[in-house]
Amino acid sequence: MHFDPHYTKILERLNGKLNPYVFEDCVPDLLRKHDRVFAVPIRGGSDSGMDGAVADREGERIPIVSTISNDVSGNLERNLKKYKCDGGLARVCIVATSRSLTPRRQQNLTEKARELDFTLLQIVDQSGIAARLYHDSKWCKELLHLTGQPSALSVIPLTSRPLPVSNLIGRTAAREWLRKSHGDRLLVGEPGAGKTSLLYELAMDKESGALFLVDDDLGEIANAIRDQQPKTVIVDDAHADLEFLAKLRRLRQEIRGDFDILATCWNGDRDDTAKKLNARPENAHELKRLSQDDVAEIVINAGIIRNHWLVNEIVAQAGGLPGLAGTLAYFALQGRWRDIFTGEALATDIARFYKNRISGDVSGLLACFALGGNSGMGKDAVSETLRMSRHQLRQDLSNLAHGGIIAEVSNRKDFIRVRPPALRHVLIRDVFFSGATALPESCLQELLAAVPEHIDTVREFIHVTRRWGNVPPSLIQKPLKEFMDEMMRWIPIVPSSQFGYSTPSLIAVREYAWLGPKEANWVIDNFTANLSHIARPLLQNAPERVIPCLLTEAIGDTRPLNSNTEHPIRLLQDWIKQAHPGTAEPLHRRAKILQGAKSWLSSDYDSAIGYSAMLLAVLPHFDFSENEPGSGSAIKIYSGFLIYEHLQKLQNFWEEIIECTRVYAVSNWEEFLSTVGSWAYPFHGNGPDKNTRRMMTDFAQKMAIDVLEVASDHVGVLHRLKALMNRSYPDFEIVTDVAINILYPIERLENDRTKQEIMWKEDADKLADQWSAREPKEIVARLEHFENEISMTGRSWPRLSPYLCYRLAEKTSDPLKWFDAMRSTSLPVDTVEPFLLEAVHRGICGWKRALQSCFQTAKLQSIAVKLILTQENASNDLKQAALDIAGEFLGELELLLWSDQLSQATILKLFNHPNRMLVSKLAVAAWQHKPKGRIEDWLRPHWEDAVVEYSAVARQDIDDYWLADIFSVESKLGARWLESRFKDESFESFWFEKSIGSAVAGLNEELRQYFIELIPDDYRWSSTAAALVGDSPESYRKLLSLSPNELDTLAPLSRPKVNSEWFEFAKLALEYGHTTTSIASRAFGDSFSYSGNLSNVYKSRYEQFETFRVNNDELVQRIAIAGHEYFLHQYNYWHSREAEEAVFGRE
């Protein structure tokens, strides 16, 4: 109200000359209408000091004192004295005045009334009278002679969009421009960019003196300008009537107005509007689209706070336009969610803005281009389908481009795409799949035949269906089936592998499965690869069918869950943990997994996998993350425990699992124990409240009792359960074998670890004393039982069984008897080795036979190799047998070499081993032997030959770091190795960058040029060629003179910086026939790392060339210009792409 010119005029007139009698009649009427009191005017000379009166049912009438005089206090005093003198009995009164009263003057009136024994009930001063008059046209006309006709200038613009109620976001630069600029100005932006909102914010600031023009009557405008004296007149959407701008400028001259004109227009009308306004270039400012994060903040500030899906949907539809975002947010707050989800609100907004901008149906034209998805559609195809002339199409596209809803496809000439994606979906739905009003089927078929990427169109149809479009399933399923059949050629089928493919086809399959149960079941029926590749939407929409499939896929998949998010069990685990607490989902999902796993297990499948899945049903906590609204670059992580009621219901699920254990044997108790631990120690995240924690820990004891009962025959499980519960449940008694407690002791975290280990070994020593006198077979059987039992619990430390065996081997008189008892058992090698080692060291009769027998058992072969190769008195047959399989035990041989356990003769035999990769690896190990780098003379010839032969056959065989270390000292050896590798056609130089660099660094200029002549003509050696050239122009000339076919002779130009030395090399390349662009483009190489925006990398590159664009050397100048243009083009491309991604996201 206070910004309405009409209100301003009311205040102006109240300060002017008023008729006192009309004012006396006006006040009681205003009080009666707006204050709900029964007031009447009292006119005439015998009014007894009352200008009006208010009826009081319990006493005398209350006098009203009305005055237009500046002396309000004097008038009050006279009237009240007159009232008392004439016998008035009331002692309360009301004052009304057309004058503005300060708080101090109002207090004075109160005190004056009190002096005369009156209580002043109410003071209605100028602001109160004005507020009442604002809503009373009768008295405005009679008292003030105002008709109420709205002014042609207003703070409020003519707009259909909701006006902002808070500070605008992302427009700091525009505000600064408005503050600093003067004269006639032009604000440019696409429809919905927020031009009106920004100027409304300006107009709301009284100091700006800016008002919107809301009438086109020049007479009214002239009167408003004279009355309101604006500093700036805002002409919104000036491009709609450019001639009006000229008329306004002429009016300003005629009335000698002193105000600026601030006009707004669309991007495409910028030049014409600026010309009519006669605005200078610096007096024009363009409002760019905002980033997704800024738009998300706008939507959240509008009041949509906790619904991330809705915020992201509005952000996606707004496409960086804050005005459009505000409109959509306004619809959402009104409850019109359906209009947003279906896209009706977006389509209506777009059509309203563009209907007068093109010759025909805006929706029909845009829908044709929308069919191509992000790949767009060709102009010719659309022109032919719609029977439009190319001229008319070009003109319409130009008008649409001004609004920013279409863009050219960068890698396809004459192809246009529609944005944002949400708009494409709505257009396709309404134009092609709207029943009787749809375009003919023939038009759709014509366009489908012309789409550049059919998969993009299929994805559009999927999204149209999601927005309730009636797309025939055949238009999606038929091509999708073809895409899936094609995928079978490259997707690994079984077993599931490390899978990271996200091709458009696979994304389309997932998107289709997200639509609903019917679509998800169709995908399951037709997708013949592992369903783990597309599991997430299937778990959402068809859990009963996909869960058994995932369990089957998990058979034989031994990958760890923590680092393999596509592991079938990990997918089920994530699905369980990601259910939002407090909803029905946590229980629903857990019930589905439990029933699915039980049914699957009943078909005699792998029990370990079945129980892994079932135990997910009793996970008490949740763990998930969500991308923050907007670009999604920020992530919020949520973790904690389910609500009390849900945790209580999980106890029933546990009972079902325990019942299963009575039918199907458990082969791996590790996950059972882990599940008990998650209830026994509920400290995940912030932990639950006190009551929930008590309930969980109470039930954890019940779970432990259940496990104790079911696993009563498994001493390892009981021992592990005791260790689990003992920390916080000291009263929970579990009786376990004393020996197993010694061999796998319970670690006390509060104790000193060193002291603990001493105590553990002391206990193991006592046990060894007892067992050494017992029959080996008995002890071995017991030890094997312990090891198997402990392995079922997944525990690996503390484990003293190897130490115990070392002590037993020392104490027994016949270690070979123990070895024979162990040889055919499942005991680990580290428990068997001590006995054979002791027999060899003592020279006990039969040790050679025992070593020979090790070759018959795969797990014992490593023992044989280590012991035979370290024994001088081993037979030649044994040594040869050990050497024959030595290649399989490189790790053991390296340890023997480092610990000086191998004789010279044995080392020489190993260095003459036919497995040359083994020999090369031993050569590296010999270099690592302390003191590092000292190779004995007796070994050096063999060692050097081994190093020269080093050529990895697999990625894991590479010792690039150590080879580089060797060549940094042994430069001649590096030269020999490099020459040898030049002759090796299978050598992959890519994996040996450090080694090659180190070898080359040790070459002098003469040798470098020698090697340049030897280097293979193969692109894989290009980086080596660059290393050989180094900083030598002579070497580079030598390389260029070879004129190779495949070797990249421009590789030496790939350097961190462009400087004078680089240009000397560049000039040589130019001399040998390379173009300036090809030379400049190689300046920094193809491989680099960066953080932030990629455009910044190219910016620094073109800036480096820019410093050489003006140069006395013509060749330098030519190359610099080419480099500047090349990298400036790269910068512009990436800068534009990054800006678009910030607004529209990555598709």
N, C-alpha and C positions, 0 to 999 in steps of 0.2 A: 504493500500500500504506500509506504513512504517514498517509493521510487516512481509512483504514478504521477505524471504531470498534473493531473486533475487535483490530486492532494496538494501539490505545491501551489496551485492557483488558489485553493481554499485558504491556505495560510496567508498568501499575499493579500487576498481580499479582506480577511479578518483584520489585517493590519491597516487596511484602508478606512475610508469613511463609511460608517454604517448608520442605518436608521435605528435610533434607540428604541422606538416603539415596536418595530418589527422584531428586534432582538429580544425584547421582553416577551413577545408572543412566542418566539421561536424556542426559547430555553425550556419552558414547561413541556412543550410538545416533544422536544428531543428527549427529555427525561422520562416522559410517559412511554415513548416508543422503545427506547433503548435501555432504560434502567428499570422498567416495570414498576414505576411508582405512579400513583394517581396525582398528577400535578396539573394545575390550571393557571392561566395568566390572570393577573389583576391589573386592570388599566384604569387610568384616571388620576385626578389630583388628590382624591381622598382615599388613597390606597393604604393608609396607616403604615407606611414604610415597607409595604410588601409589593414586589413586582410580580410575584406569583406565590402560590402556596401548594403545599403537599398535604393531603388529608392524612390525619392520624386517628385511627379508630379508638384509641384509648385516651385522647385528649384534644388539645387545641390544634388547629392547623399550623403546620411548620412554614415559616416564612422563607421565600426565595428572594435573594437580593441579586439582581441582574444589572450589569453595568458594562458600558463600552469605554468608560473613562479610564485614563491612566491612573487616577487616584482611587484605586479600588478600596484601600483602607478607609479613606475619608467617606466614600460613598456608603460603605458598610456601617460605619459609626453613625452617620446621619439616619440611615434607614432603621437601625435597631433602636436608637433613642426615640424616633418617631413612633415605632411600633409599641414600645413600652409606655410612652406618654399617652397613646390612644387606648391603653388598657389591654394590650396583647398579653396573654398568659404563658404562651409557649416560651421555653428557654433553650431551644435548639433551632438552628437555621442552616441554610444552604446558600453558598455563594457561587455565581456563574459569571464569567467575564470573557470578553473576546481578546483580552490581553494575555501575553505569556508571562507567567509568574515563576520566579526562581524559588527553590526550596526555602530560602530565607524569607522571601516576601510572603510565602504561604504560611510560614511559622508566625510571622508578624500578624497576619489576619486571625490566626487561631488565638493568639494572645489578646488581640483587640477585642474579639468576641468574648473571651473569658473575663476581661475587665468589665464588660457590660453584663456579666452574669449569664452569658450564652455559651452553649457548646456548638462548635462549628462541625456539623455532621459531614459535610462534603464540600470540597472546592473543585469546581470544574473550570479549568483555565483554558487557554487557547487550544492546546493540544487535545484536550478532552472534547471541546466544542467541534474542532476540526474532524476528529475521529468519528463523531456522530453525524456530522454533516456529510461526510464521505459516502455514507450509506442512506442519505436522504435527499433525493433529487428535488423535492418540493421546496424545502428551505434553502437549498443551494441556489435555486432560481429566485426565490422571493427575497432572501436576505443578501445574497452575494451576486445575484444576477449571472450565475454560471449555469450553462445548459448541460454540462457533463459530457460534452462531445470529446472523445479521446483525442489526444494530441497526435500529430503526425510523427512526433519523435517520442521514443519510449526507451526505457531501460530494458524492457522485455522484447525479444525479437519475435518475428513471425516464423515459427518453426513447429514441425510436427513431432520433433524429437524431445524427449525429457531433458530439461535443463539441469546442469550439474549442481549438486548441493555441497560439494567439497572442492578443495583445490585440485586443479587439473594436474595430471601426471604426464611426465615426459615432454613438457612444453616449456622448459626453462629458457631455451634459446629464443623461442618465439616471444615469450614475455619480455625478454631483454630487448629484442628488436622493437617491440611496440613501445617500450619505455623510452628508448633512445632516438627513434626515428621521428621525423617531423615532415609536414607537407602532405600532399595527397599520396596515399599508399595503397598497396595491393597485397592482400593475403590470399595465397594460392593453395589449393589442396583438392584432393579427390572428394567426392561426396561421402560424408561420414568421417572425414579426417579430423573433425572437431573445430572447424573454423568458427562456427556460430557460438559454440560453448566458450571458446577462448575469448571472443569479443564480448560475450555476455559477462564474463569475469571482469573484463576491462570496464564495461559500462556500470557494473555494480560498485566500482570504485568511484566515489563522488569526485575525487580529486582529478580524475581523468577527463571529466566533462564530455564523455563519449555517450552518444545516444543512437539507437537504431532508428532508421527510417522505416515507418510502418504504414505509410500512406503514399500514394502516387499523385495525389492532388497537389499541384504546385502551389496553389493559393494557401492550402492548409499547411504545407511545408514551410512556406514563407512566414506565416503567422507563428508557427511553432518555433522557428529559428529566432524570430524577434522576441518571443516570450521567454524562451528557455536559454537562449544564448549558449548553445553547445560549442565546445572546443573542437569536437570531432563528430561528424555525421557518418554513421556506418551504413553502407549500402550492401546488404547481404545478397549473395547470388546475383551480382551485377551483370554477369554474362547473359542472363535471361533477357535483358532489355538494355542493350548497350547504348541506345539512343537516349535513354533516360539519364545516363551519366552526363552526356553532353548538355541536357536540359538543366540538370542540377548545377553544373558548373556555370551555365549562363545565368541561372537564378542567383547564384552567389555573387556574380558581378553586379546584377541589377540591384540587389538589396544591400550591396556592399557588406556582405556577410564575412565575418572573420572566423572561419572554421575550416578544418581539413576534411577531406573526404577519404574514408577508409573503406575500400571496396573488397569484396571477396569474389572469387571465381574458381572454376575448375582448371586443372592443369592445361588442358588443350585450348582453353580460351584465354590463356595468359597474355599472349601478344596483342590480341584484339582489344582486350579490356584495358591493358596498359596504355595502348594507343589512344583510346577514348578518354582515359583518365589523364593522359599526358604525364604519367608517372615515370620517374627516372628508374633505371635498373636497380640501383641500391635501395629504392623504396618499394621493392617487391620481396616478399618472403614466402617460401614454400613450406607447407606443413607435410613432412614425410609421414609415412605409416609408422606406427609405433611397434616396438618389439613385442613378442608374445608375453614376456614378463611384465612389461608396462601395462598391456591390456588386461592381463590377469589381475594386476593390482587395482585397476579401475573397476573391474567386475566385483572384486572382493569388497572394495570400498563402497560399492553401491548397496551392499547388504547380503551378498551371497557368500557365505563364509565357509561353511562346513561341507558343502557339496562339491568336491573336487571334480567329479565327472561333469557337472553342469558348468562349472567355471571353464574347464577345458573345452567343452563343446561351444560355448559362447566365444572363447578365444579363437577357436578354429574357424567359426563362421565369420567372425568380425574381420579376419584377415588384416589385422593391424590398424583398423579404423576405429578410433575411440568413440566416435559418435554412434556408429553402428553397434558397438559393444554396449554402450549405454542404453540404447533402445532395446536390445535383446535382454539386457539385465532387468530393465523395467518390466518387460513382458514376463520374465521369470518370477519377479516379485509379485506380479499380479496373479500368479498361478497358471500362466499360459505355457506350461512346460511342453505340452504336446506340439504347440506351434513352433517351438524352438527345435525339438527333436526331429519333427518331420521336415523342418526347413521352411515352413509356411511363412514365418515371420521374416526370414531372410529373403525369400523370393518376392514377397510383397514389397519389401523395402527397395530391392534392386529394381523391380519393375516400375515403381513409382518414380525413381530417379531417371530411368533411361527411356521411358516410353516415348518421350518427345525428341529423343536424340537420334533415333534411327528411323528408316523409312517404313519398316514392316514390324513383324512380331519380334520383339527383343528376346523373348524366352525361346522361341523356335530357333533363331539364329545361334544363340549361345549354346543351346542344347546340342546342336550338330557338332560344334567344336568340343563340347564337353565329353562326347562319346569316346574320344581318343584318350581320355584320362590325362595323366601327366605328360604323355608323349604327344598330345595334341592331335589336330586333324589338319589335313592340307586344305588350303584355300580353294583350290580347283575343285576338289571333291565336294565341298560344301556348296560352292557356286552352282555346280551342275545339278546337285540334288534339289536345291531350293529354286532352281531356274532363275538365278539372279545374275545380272550382268556383273562382270568383274569390277567395273567402275563403281557400281552401287555398293558392292560388297566392300571394296576398299574404303569407301567413304563411311560406311556404317562401322567398320572395324576401327577406323580412325577415331570416331566418336566414342566407341566403347573403350578404346585404349586410354582415352583421356580420363576415364573413370577408374582405371587401374584393375578392372576385373578380367582382362585378357592380357596375355603376354606371348611374345614369340618364343618358340622352342629353339634353344641355342644351337643344337646340333642337327636341326632339320630346316632347310630353307622353305619359306612360305608355309610353315606349320604354326598354328595358333592353339594355345591351351587356355582354358578357363580356370580362374582361381577366385576364392579358395576352393578346396576339394568339396566342401559341404555344399557349395553352390552348384557344382557339377551334378551331384547326386539328385538334388531337388529338380534341376532343369530336365535331366534325363527322365526322371519319374513323371513329371507333369507333361512333358511334350511327347514322349514315346509310349508311355504305359498308363495313360489316363482314360482308357476306354474309348468312348465315341469321339471325344475331343482330341485324341492323339493324332499325330501325323500318320499318314498311310504306312502300312507295313513295308511297302516297296521302298520308301525313303530310308527306313531303318536298314533294310538289307543292302541298299546301295552304299550307305555309309560304312556298314560293317565290313564290306568288301574292301574298303579303302583305309581302314585303320592301320597305322604303322606297326603297333605292337598289340596283338590280340589279347595278350594277358592283361594289359592295362585296362582294356575295355571290359574284360570279364570282372576285374576287380571293381570297376565302376558299377557294374550290374549287381555285384554282391552288396555294395554299400547302398545302392538304390533300394534293394530288398530290405536292408536293415532299416531304412527310413520308410518302411511300409509301402514300397513300390511293388506293383503287381507284375514283376518280371517273370516271364515263363521260365520254369526251371531248366528247360532244355538249352536256353541261351547261356546258362552257366555250367550245367553239368556236362554237356557234350564236350565243349572245349577243355573244361577242367580235367575230364577223364583223359583226353589226349595229352595234356600237359603232364599228368601223373604217369602215364605210360612212358613218356619221354624221360621223366625223372628217374625211372627205374634203371636206366642205363648207367647212371652215375652215383645214385644214392646207395651206400652200403646197406645190404639187406640183413644178414646175420653173420656174426653177432653184432650188436650195436657197438659202434665205435665212437671215437672222439668226433662229434658231429657239430659243425658250425655253419652249415650252409643256410643262407637266407636269400634264395633267389626269388624273383617275383612270383614264379609258379608256386613255390612252397609257401610263400606268404599268402597267396590267394587261397590255397587249400586251407590254411589255418583260419583265414578270415571267413571262409564259407562255413567251416565247422563252428565258428562262434555264433552263427545266426540262430541256432536252436537245435533241439534234439533230432528233428527230422533230417536236417542237413548234416549233423554230426554222424548219424547212423549211416547216411549215404557215403560219407567219406570213409568210414570204417569198412564198408562193403567194397570200396573201390581202391583204397590206398593199400598196395601190396607190400610196401616197405615197412620197416619197423615203425609202429605207431608212436614210439617215444619221440620221433622227430616232430610230431604235431600233437603231442599229448595234452597240452594245457586246455585248449578249447574242448577237446573230447572229454576230459575229466569234468568240465563244467556242464556239458550238455548230454553226455552219454556215459556216466561213470560205471554203470553196471556192465557195459560191454568192454570198455577199454581197460578196466583194472585187471581182469584175467590176462588180457593180451600183454600188458606191461609186465606182469609177474613172469609170464613165459619168456619174454625177452630178457629178463634179468638172469635167467639160468646161464651160468658160465661167465657172466660179466663181473669180473673181479676188480674193476676200477673203484678207487675210493670215492665215497659219496661227496666228501667235502669239496673236492676240486673238479667234480664232473656233474655239472647241473643237468645234463641230459641223460644221466643214468636212470633207468626206469624206477628204481626205488627212491632215488633222490627226487624225481618228479612227484611221486606220491607223497613223500615227506613234505615237500614245499607246498603242495596242494592242501595238506592238512594244516600246516603252520600258518598259511596265508588266509585262513578263514577268520573273518572279523569277529572278535569276542563280543558277546552280548546279543548277537544275531542267532538265527537258527542254524547257520552254516557249520559252525564247529562240530555240533552233534551230527548233523546230516552227513557231512563228509566222513566223519569217523565211522559212522554206522555203515556207510557204503563200502568203505575199505574193509571193515571187519567181515561183513557178509561175503564180499567178493573173494577175500583171501581164504575164508573158511571153505567156500564152495570149491575154489581152485585146489586147495590142499586135499580135499576129499577125493580128488581125481588122481591121487598118488603122484603128485608133483613134488618138487624139492621142498622139504619141510623148512629148511633154513630160510629160504626166500619167503615162504608162506608166513612164518612167524615174524619175519622182519616187517612184513606189511601189516600183520594183525596188531603188532605192538604199537604201530603208529596211531592206532585207534585210541590208545590210552595216554598219548602224549598230553601232559597237563598244561603246556604253554603254547603261546603263539609267537611267531617271528615273521615279520614281513616289512617291506619298504614300499613307499609310494613316492612317485615323482611329484614334486610341488607343482601347482598349477602354473601354466605358462610354457616355457621352453622345455621344462622337465630337467634342466641342468642341475637343479638342487633336489636332493633326496631326503626324505624323512623316514627314519627307521623306528618301527614300533616293536616292542617285545614285552612280554609279561605272561600272566597266567589267566586261564579261563575263569569265568565267573563261578561263584560257589555252587550254584544249582547245576551247572554243566559238569563240574568236577565230580559232583555226587553221582551223576548218571554215568560217568566214565567207569565208576566202580563196577557197574553191571557188565560193561564190556570186558573188564578184567576177568570177571568170573567166567565169561564165555571162553576166553583164551585159555584159562587154566583147565577148563573142561576138555579143550582140544588136546592139551598136553597129555591127558590120560589116554588118548586114542592114538595120537601121532607123536612119535618120539622126537625129542628136541636134540639136534646135533650141535647147536651153537647157543650157549647160554649167555653170551656176552651182552646181547641186546636186552634180554630179560633183566639182567643185573643193572644195566644202564637205566632201564625204565623204572626199576625200583628206586634207584638213586635219584631220578628226577622228581619223585614224590617225597623221598626221604629228606632231600635237601633242596627245598623250593626257594632258591635264591636267584632264579633266572630273571634278568632285568632288574626291576625294583623290588621284586618279590610280592607276594600277596599280603592281604591284611592279616591281623593276628588270628581271627577265627578261621579263616581259610587255611592258614598255615597249620593250625592245630589239627584241622580235619585231614589235611594232606599227610601230615606226619603220622597220625593215628592209622590212616589207611596204608601207609608205607609199611608199617609193622605187619599189618594183615597180609600185604603182598609178600613180604619176606617169609612169613609163615607158610604161605601157599607154595612159594618156591622151595622152601625147606622140605615140605612134604613131597612135592613132585620129584625133586632132585635129590632125594635122600640117599640114593646109591652113588651119587657123584661127589666124591670128597673135594674135588677142585671147586665145584660150585659152592659147596658149603663153606669152604675156606674163603672164597672170594666174597661170599655173602657176609661172613663174619667180619671181614676187613671193611666191607661197605658200611655195615651197621654199627660197628664198634666205635666209630668216631663220635657219634652223637646219641647212641642208644646203648649205653653201657649195661643196662639191665636186660638187654636182648641176648639170651644165652644160646650159643651154638657150639656143640661139642664137635671138635674136629681132630683129625689125626695129628699127634705131636710132631711126627717127622715132616709132614707137609707144612706145618707152621714154621719149622726150622728152614726148610729148603726154599720156601716162598714167604718170607716174613712180611708182617704188616708194618709198613713204614709209619712212623710217628712224626708228623710234620713239625711238631714242636721240639723234637729232640735234635741234638747235634748229629749231623749225618755221619761224620767220621767216626764218632763213638758208636753210633748204631751199627755201622759196617763191621767194626771190630767185634762187637758183641755177636753179630750174626755169624761171623767166621768162627768165633769161639764155640758157639752152639753147634755149628757144622762140624767142627773138629771133634766134639764129643760124640756126635752121631757117627762120624767116620770110625771112631774107636769101637763103637758098638757093632757097626755093620761089617767091619773088616774081618771079624771072626765068623761071620755068618756065611751060609752057602751062597756063592755068587748068583746062581739062577734065581734064588728066592729074592735077593735084593734087587737084581736087575728087573725082575717082573714087577716088583713093587715100584721101582723108580720109573719104569715105563708107564705104569698105570698113573702115577702122579703127573708125569709130563703130559700124557694124553688128556687127563682131567683138567689140568691147568690150561691147556691149549683151547679147551671148549669155552673158557671164560674170557679169552682174548688178552690175558695178562702176560706180560713179558719181563717185568721187573718189579721188585727185586727177585732174582733167581740165583740160588746158590748151588744148584745141582752140578754145574761144571766144576765148581770149586770142590764140592764134596768128592767128585770122582778123581780129581787130582790127589786129594788126601788119601782116598782109598787105594789108589794106585801106588802111592808111596808106602802104605802100610802093609799091603798084601805081599805074600811071598810068591804068588803066581799070578801076575797081571794078565798073562795070556789066557788063563782060565776065565777071567772076567771079560776079556775081549771076545772070546769065543761065545760066551753067554749073551753078549750084546750084539754081535755081528748081524744077526738076522732079525733084530728087533726094529721098532720104529723110533728108537731113541735118537735124539739129535747127535750130529757128529761131535759137537764139543763135549759130550759126555763119554763118547767112545775113545776119542783120541788120547786122553791121558794114559790109558792102560797100554796101548800099543807103543806110545812114546816111552813109557817107563820100561817096557820089555826090551826095546831097541837099545836104550841107554845102558841097561844092565847086561845086554848081550845074552839074554835068556834064550836057551835053546828053543827053536821054533819061530823066532821073530821073523825070519825071512819068509817062512811059509805063511805066516800071518799077513805080512805085507803083500805077498803074492795073491792071497785071497781077497784083498781089498779091491783088486781090479775087477772082480766079479760083481761088486756092489757099487752102483753109481755114486751113492752119497759118501762112500769111503775112499773113493779114488783120490780125492784131494789129500787125504792123510798119507796115502801111499806115495804120492808125488813129493810131498814135503819131506817125509822121512827118508825115502830112498835117495833123493838128490842131496841130502845133507849127510849121508853116511858114506864114508870112504870105503868101508868094507862090504858094501852092497855088491852083489854080483852084477856082471855086465848085462845079463838078461834082465834083471830087475831095473837097472838104470835105463836100459833101452826102452823097456815097457813104460817107465815113467816119462821118458823124453817123448815117446810117441803121443802121449795125451797131454803133454805139458801146456800146449796151446789153449786148453780149456781152463787153465788155472793161472791166468796172468797175475791176478791179485795176490795169490799165495807166493808166486815167484818173486814179485816185487818186494814183498815183505822179507823174504829170505835174503834177497840181494841187499836190501837196506840194513839188515841186521847182521851182515857178514857171516851168514851160515853156509854159504856156497863156496866150494873150493874153486881155485883157478881153473882146474881141469873141467869142472862141471859148468862153470860160466862160459868157457870157450866152446864147450859142446852146445850150450844153449844158443850162443851167438852164431853157431853154424846150423841151427835148426832149419828145416825146410819151410816152416811157417815164418815167412819173412816179416809179416806184420807183428808177430810175437817178438821177433828179434828187434825190430824197430822200437817197439814199446819198451823192451828191456834196455835199449840204448838210452832212451829218455830217462828211465828209472836209474840207470847208472850215473847219468848227469846229476840227478837229484840227490844222489848219495852224498852224505856228509864226509868231508867238506865238499860242498856243491861245486861241480865243474872240474874236479880233479879226476882225470882218467889215467889209469896206470899204463905204462909203456907196453906191457905184455898184452893189454886189451885194446889199445888205441886203434890199430889197423882194422880189427874186426868191428870195433865201435863206430869208426868213421864210415865204413862200408854200410853198416846198419842205418846210420843217420841218413846217408845219401839215398838209400832205398826207401826212406819213409814216404809212403803215399797211402793215405787213408782209404779204406774200402767202404766205410760206413761213417755216418756223422758222429757216432759215439766214439770212434777210434781216433779222433783228431786231438792232437796235442799242440795246437797252434802257438799257445803261449810259451811252452817249453822249447819248442823248436826255435822260436824267435829269440829266446834267452840264450840258446846254444850259439846261434849265428851272430849274436851281438859280441860274442867272444871269439868264436871260431869262424872268422870271415872267409877263409879259403874253403872251409867245409860248406859254408853257405853258398858259395859260388858253384861248387860241385853239385850240391843238391839242386840248385836252380837249373843248371844245365841238364841234369838228369830228368827233371820234371818237364822240361821243354820237349823231351822225347817221349813222354808218357801221355798218350792220347786220351786215357781214361781219367787223368788227373783233373780234379775240380779246384781250380785256383781260388774260387770264391771263398772256400773254407780256410784258406791259408794266408789271409791278408797280412797278418802280423809277421808270419814266417817269411813271406816274400819281401815284405818291407825291410825286415832286418837283414836278409841276405843281400838285397840291393844296396842297403846303406853301407855295406862293407866293400863295395866295388869302387875302383877308381874310374876316371873318365874313359880310359882306354878299354877297360873291361865292360863298362856300360855299353859302349858302342859295339863291342864284340857281341854282347848278348842281344842287342837290338837286331843284329843281323840274323841271330838264331831264333828269335821269338816266333812261335807258330802263328800262322795267319788265321787266327781264330778270335772271335769277339770276346771270348772268355778271358783272354790274356790282355785285354785292353788296359785294365788297371795296372798290370805289371809293366806294360809299355810306358805308362805315365810315370811309374816309380823309377824306371830305368832312365827316362829323360831327365827327371828331377828339375833342376834349375838351369840346365845346360842348353843354350840355344843350338850348339853344335850337335848335341845328341838328338834334339828335336828335328833338326834338319835331316839328320841321318834317317830317323823314323819316317818322315814325310817322303823322303826320296825312294823308299821301298815301294810306295804305292800299293799297299796290300788291298785285298778284296773285302775281307771280313773284319780284320783288325781295325779298331776305331783309332784313327790317328789324331782325333781331336780330344781324346781322353786327357792328354797333358794340360789341356786348358781348364780342366775342372779344378778350381782353386777356391779357397775361402774368400778372397778379396780380389777386386780388379784394381791393378795398379800399373805403373809404368812397365815393370818387368813382364806383367801379363800381356800387355799390348805388343811387346817385342815378339812374344810367342805367337800372338794373334796375327801379326803381320807376316810371319813365316808361313802360317797356314793359308793366308790369303795369297801369298806368292805361289803356293802349290795348288791353287785352283779352288779352294773352298770359298763359299759365299760369305758375305759379311754376317748374314743372319744365322747361318749354321755355326759360324765361329762364335758369335755373341751368345747364342743360346746354350753353348756348352760351358759358359764361364764359371758356373758354380756347381756343376755336376747334377746328376739325377737323384742322388740319394742324400737326404739331409733330415735332420730332426728339428722340430720347432714346438713352441708352445704359444697359445693364443690363436690369433687369426692368421691363416696362411697368407692373406693379402699383405700383411706386414712384412713377410719375408720378401715378396716380390717388390714391395715399395723400397726396401733398403737396396735391392739390386738395381732397380732403374735409377735410383739416386746416385749410386756409384758410377754408373755410365754417364750420368748427366754432367758430372764434373769434367769429363773429357770431350764433351760435344764441341766445345770451342778449343781447337788445338792447331798449332802450326803445322803439324804433320797431317797431311790429307788422309793418309791411310788410317791413322788413329781416329780421325774425325769420322770417317765413314763407318768404321766398326763401332764407335761409340754411339753414333746415331742409330745404327741398327740394333745395338743392345738396348738402348733406351726405349726404342719403339717396341721391341719384343717383350721386355719385362714390364713395360707400362701396360701393354695389352694383357699380360698375365695378371697384373695387379687389378686392372679394371674388371676382368672376368671374375676373379675370386672375390673382390670387394662387392661386386653386384650380387654374386651368389650368396655370400655371407649375409648381406643386408636382407636378401629375400628369405633366407633360412631363419633369420632372426624374427621376421614378420610371420612367415607362413609355416615355419618348421621344415623338417626334412621329410620328403615323401618317399 
